[in-house]
């Protein structure tokens, strides 16, 4: 396994400084936020892409993932992260999400990432059934899947509490209709715990789908609020042990966006906790 940290905790810093700080905290990888202020693809000039690549090389960091989930740049008044969504009743809003995802796929090629993550369909409107939402998500997602196949980039769906796809069962039902090797799962450990699916019980079941992991802790209440690993109720020893049993050798990215006031402290504490635990479990850290 390889440890990375998500840049979405460093909203007060440029992407270049974020890269330097995450490397200084001991990580070998970084998840890059495809949003302001880091890498909003709709306005990212070539010189900015070059600067990102040069900074990664300078600090010996690899991109674990492109986070195409958050869209603060749109400044939608309903909610800054999840809107516009895939299932929005307004097709013009859905188009913003679809075209952003296409740009993120191209961004992955341009700066050297193997995969991007997207939201699992968005909120359901009051008049929408789950199946109606899934049908809309499918129609909007398929052009992105086609582009992912052309570019050779994996497009990963991340189940999220309160959105269309919350559970692994819903994820499997949705992806069953899509025949593409470029579609996969971003297994978010905390999200799984929030919806009552303890991660250690699902890791082996979802092994064939999982291409990337997000890690954060969650309180015993299972309320969706990201905590530094070790501060909540998730059994990380059992979780990491189950991941190791699957021979997963990819990225485990720590995502702690609520800690924007002191991201260095959160990044270091999470790294020290996970590294110590992995050594105790004799899990190799690449």
C-alpha positions as CSV (number, residue, x, y, z in Angstrom):
1,X,0.0,0.0,0.0
2,X,1.0,3.6,-0.6
3,X,-0.1,6.6,1.5
4,X,-1.3,9.8,-0.1
5,X,-3.0,12.9,1.2
6,X,-5.8,14.9,-0.4
7,X,-5.1,18.5,-1.3
8,X,-8.6,19.5,-0.5
9,X,-7.5,20.2,3.1
10,X,-5.1,22.9,1.8
11,X,-7.7,25.3,0.4
12,X,-5.7,28.3,1.8
13,X,-2.5,27.4,-0.1
14,X,-1.5,27.2,-3.8
15,X,-1.1,23.8,-5.3
16,X,2.7,24.2,-5.4
17,X,2.9,25.0,-1.7
18,X,0.4,22.2,-1.0
19,X,2.6,19.7,-2.8
20,X,5.7,20.8,-0.8
21,X,3.8,20.6,2.5
22,X,2.3,17.1,1.9
23,X,5.7,15.8,0.9
24,X,7.2,17.3,4.1
25,X,4.5,15.5,6.1
26,X,6.0,12.1,4.9
27,X,3.5,11.1,2.1
28,X,4.6,9.7,-1.2
29,X,1.4,10.6,-3.0
30,X,-1.1,13.4,-3.4
31,X,-4.7,13.6,-4.5
32,X,-5.1,16.8,-6.5
33,X,-8.3,18.8,-6.2
34,X,-9.7,19.6,-9.6
35,X,-11.2,22.8,-8.2
36,X,-10.3,26.2,-7.0
37,X,-7.7,27.1,-5.8
38,X,-5.7,24.1,-7.0
39,X,-6.5,22.8,-10.5
40,X,-9.9,23.9,-11.8
41,X,-9.6,22.5,-15.3
42,X,-11.8,25.0,-17.1
43,X,-9.3,27.7,-16.4
44,X,-6.0,25.9,-16.1
45,X,-3.5,27.2,-18.6
46,X,-0.6,25.0,-19.8
47,X,1.9,26.9,-17.8
48,X,0.0,26.0,-14.6
49,X,-0.1,22.3,-15.6
50,X,3.6,22.5,-16.2
51,X,4.1,24.0,-12.8
52,X,2.2,21.2,-11.1
53,X,4.3,18.6,-12.9
54,X,7.5,20.3,-12.0
55,X,6.5,20.6,-8.3
56,X,5.6,17.0,-8.2
57,X,9.0,16.0,-9.6
58,X,10.8,18.4,-7.3
59,X,9.2,17.0,-4.2
60,X,9.1,13.3,-5.4
61,X,5.3,13.0,-5.1
62,X,3.0,10.9,-7.3
63,X,-0.6,11.7,-8.0
64,X,-2.9,9.1,-6.3
65,X,-6.1,10.5,-7.8
66,X,-7.8,13.5,-9.3
67,X,-10.7,14.7,-7.1
68,X,-13.4,15.7,-9.6
69,X,-16.1,15.5,-6.9
70,X,-15.9,19.0,-5.4
71,X,-17.0,22.0,-7.5
72,X,-16.5,25.1,-5.4
73,X,-15.6,27.1,-8.5
74,X,-19.3,27.1,-9.6
75,X,-20.4,28.6,-6.3
76,X,-23.8,27.0,-6.4
77,X,-25.8,28.5,-3.5
78,X,-27.4,25.2,-2.6
79,X,-24.2,23.5,-1.5
80,X,-20.6,24.2,-2.7
81,X,-19.3,20.7,-3.1
82,X,-22.1,18.5,-4.6
83,X,-23.8,20.9,-6.9
84,X,-24.3,20.9,-9.9
85,X,-25.0,17.2,-9.6
86,X,-25.5,14.4,-12.1
87,X,-29.1,14.0,-11.2
88,X,-30.1,17.7,-11.1
89,X,-33.6,18.1,-12.7
90,X,-32.2,21.0,-14.9
91,X,-30.3,19.5,-17.8
92,X,-28.1,22.7,-18.0
93,X,-26.8,22.1,-14.5
94,X,-26.2,18.4,-15.3
95,X,-24.2,19.5,-18.4
96,X,-21.9,21.5,-16.1
97,X,-21.1,18.4,-14.1
98,X,-20.7,16.3,-17.2
99,X,-18.3,18.7,-19.0
100,X,-16.3,19.2,-15.8
101,X,-15.8,15.5,-15.6
102,X,-14.6,15.3,-19.2
103,X,-12.1,18.1,-18.5
104,X,-10.9,16.3,-15.4
105,X,-10.2,13.2,-17.5
106,X,-8.1,15.2,-19.8
107,X,-6.4,16.9,-16.9
108,X,-5.4,13.5,-15.6
109,X,-3.6,12.8,-18.9
110,X,-2.0,16.2,-18.9
111,X,-0.5,16.0,-15.4
112,X,0.1,12.3,-15.0
113,X,-2.8,10.7,-13.1
114,X,-4.3,7.3,-13.6
115,X,-7.8,7.9,-12.3
116,X,-10.4,10.5,-11.2
117,X,-13.2,10.3,-8.8
118,X,-16.7,11.6,-9.2
119,X,-19.9,11.9,-7.1
120,X,-22.4,9.0,-7.1
121,X,-25.2,10.7,-8.9
122,X,-26.0,13.6,-6.7
123,X,-29.1,14.4,-4.6
124,X,-32.5,13.1,-5.7
125,X,-35.1,15.8,-6.2
126,X,-38.3,15.5,-4.3
127,X,-40.2,14.2,-7.4
128,X,-37.4,11.7,-8.4
129,X,-37.5,8.0,-7.7
130,X,-34.2,6.2,-7.2
131,X,-34.5,4.5,-10.6
132,X,-35.3,7.7,-12.3
133,X,-32.2,9.3,-10.8
134,X,-30.1,6.2,-11.8
135,X,-31.4,6.5,-15.4
136,X,-30.4,10.2,-15.6
137,X,-27.0,9.5,-14.0
138,X,-26.4,6.7,-16.6
139,X,-27.3,8.9,-19.6
140,X,-25.0,11.7,-18.3
141,X,-22.1,9.5,-17.3
142,X,-21.8,7.4,-20.5
143,X,-20.2,10.2,-22.6
144,X,-17.6,10.4,-19.8
145,X,-17.0,6.7,-19.8
146,X,-16.5,6.8,-23.6
147,X,-13.9,9.5,-23.1
148,X,-12.2,7.6,-20.3
149,X,-11.8,4.6,-22.5
150,X,-10.3,6.8,-25.3
151,X,-7.8,8.5,-22.9
152,X,-7.0,5.4,-20.8
153,X,-8.0,6.9,-17.5
154,X,-10.1,5.2,-14.8
155,X,-13.4,6.9,-13.8
156,X,-14.2,6.0,-10.2
157,X,-17.6,6.4,-8.5
158,X,-17.5,7.3,-4.8
159,X,-20.6,6.3,-2.8
160,X,-21.6,9.1,-0.5
161,X,-24.1,9.4,2.3
162,X,-27.3,11.2,1.2
163,X,-26.5,11.1,-2.5
164,X,-28.0,8.7,-5.1
165,X,-25.6,5.8,-4.5
166,X,-24.9,5.5,-0.7
167,X,-24.4,1.7,-0.4
168,X,-22.3,-0.9,-2.1
169,X,-25.5,-2.7,-3.2
170,X,-26.7,0.4,-4.9
171,X,-23.3,0.8,-6.6
172,X,-23.3,-2.7,-7.9
173,X,-26.9,-2.3,-9.2
174,X,-25.9,0.8,-11.1
175,X,-22.6,-0.4,-12.6
176,X,-24.1,-3.7,-13.7
177,X,-25.5,-2.0,-16.8
178,X,-22.1,-0.5,-17.9
179,X,-19.6,-2.6,-19.7
180,X,-16.3,-0.8,-19.3
181,X,-13.0,-1.7,-17.7
182,X,-12.5,2.0,-17.1
183,X,-15.3,2.3,-14.5
184,X,-14.5,1.5,-10.9
185,X,-15.0,2.1,-7.3
186,X,-13.4,4.7,-5.0
187,X,-13.9,2.8,-1.6
188,X,-14.3,5.5,1.0
189,X,-13.7,3.9,4.4
190,X,-15.6,6.6,6.3
191,X,-18.6,6.8,4.0
192,X,-19.0,3.0,4.3
193,X,-19.1,3.3,8.0
194,X,-21.6,6.2,7.9
195,X,-24.2,4.1,6.1
196,X,-23.8,1.1,8.4
197,X,-21.5,-1.0,6.2
198,X,-18.5,-1.6,8.3
199,X,-15.5,-1.4,5.9
200,X,-13.7,-4.5,7.1
201,X,-16.8,-6.5,6.2
202,X,-16.9,-5.2,2.6
203,X,-13.3,-4.9,1.5
204,X,-13.1,-8.4,0.1
205,X,-16.6,-8.3,-1.4
206,X,-15.7,-5.1,-3.4
207,X,-12.2,-6.1,-4.2
208,X,-12.8,-6.6,-7.9
209,X,-14.3,-3.1,-8.2
210,X,-12.0,-1.1,-6.0
211,X,-9.2,1.0,-7.6
212,X,-8.5,3.5,-4.9
213,X,-9.3,4.1,-1.2
214,X,-10.2,7.2,0.8
215,X,-9.5,7.1,4.5
216,X,-10.9,9.2,7.3
217,X,-12.3,8.4,10.7
218,X,-16.0,8.8,11.7
219,X,-17.5,9.1,15.2
220,X,-19.5,6.3,16.8
221,X,-22.7,8.2,15.9
222,X,-21.9,7.4,12.2
223,X,-22.6,11.1,11.4
224,X,-20.8,12.1,8.2
225,X,-18.0,14.3,9.5
226,X,-14.4,13.5,8.6
227,X,-12.0,13.0,11.5
228,X,-8.3,12.2,11.7
229,X,-7.7,8.5,11.8
230,X,-7.7,7.4,15.4
231,X,-10.1,10.1,16.6
232,X,-13.3,8.1,15.8
233,X,-14.8,4.6,16.0
234,X,-13.6,2.9,12.9
235,X,-11.5,-0.2,13.5
236,X,-8.5,0.7,11.4
237,X,-6.5,-2.4,12.4
238,X,-9.2,-4.7,11.1
239,X,-9.7,-2.4,8.0
240,X,-6.0,-2.3,7.0
241,X,-5.6,-6.0,7.6
242,X,-8.5,-6.8,5.3
243,X,-7.1,-4.5,2.6
244,X,-3.7,-6.2,2.9
245,X,-5.4,-9.6,2.5
246,X,-6.6,-8.6,-1.0
247,X,-3.0,-7.9,-2.0
248,X,-4.0,-4.3,-2.9
249,X,-0.8,-2.4,-3.8
250,X,-2.4,0.9,-4.8
251,X,-3.0,4.2,-3.1
252,X,-4.7,4.8,0.3
253,X,-5.5,8.6,0.3
254,X,-6.3,10.4,3.6
255,X,-9.1,12.9,3.0
256,X,-9.4,15.5,5.8
257,X,-11.0,18.6,4.1
258,X,-12.6,19.9,7.4
259,X,-9.1,20.6,8.7
260,X,-8.3,23.6,6.5
261,X,-7.3,25.7,9.5
262,X,-4.3,23.5,10.3
263,X,-3.9,20.9,7.5
264,X,-0.2,20.2,8.3
265,X,-1.0,19.0,11.8
266,X,-3.9,16.8,10.5
267,X,-1.7,15.4,7.7
268,X,1.2,14.6,10.0
269,X,-1.0,13.0,12.7
270,X,-2.8,10.9,10.2
271,X,0.4,9.7,8.6
272,X,2.1,8.9,11.9
273,X,-1.0,6.9,13.1
274,X,-1.4,4.9,9.9
275,X,2.3,4.3,9.4
276,X,2.7,3.1,13.0
277,X,-0.4,0.8,12.7
278,X,0.8,-0.7,9.4
279,X,4.2,-1.4,10.9
280,X,2.5,-3.2,13.8
281,X,0.4,-5.2,11.4
282,X,3.5,-5.9,9.2
283,X,1.9,-4.4,6.2
284,X,4.5,-3.1,3.7
285,X,4.4,0.6,3.0
286,X,5.7,1.4,-0.5
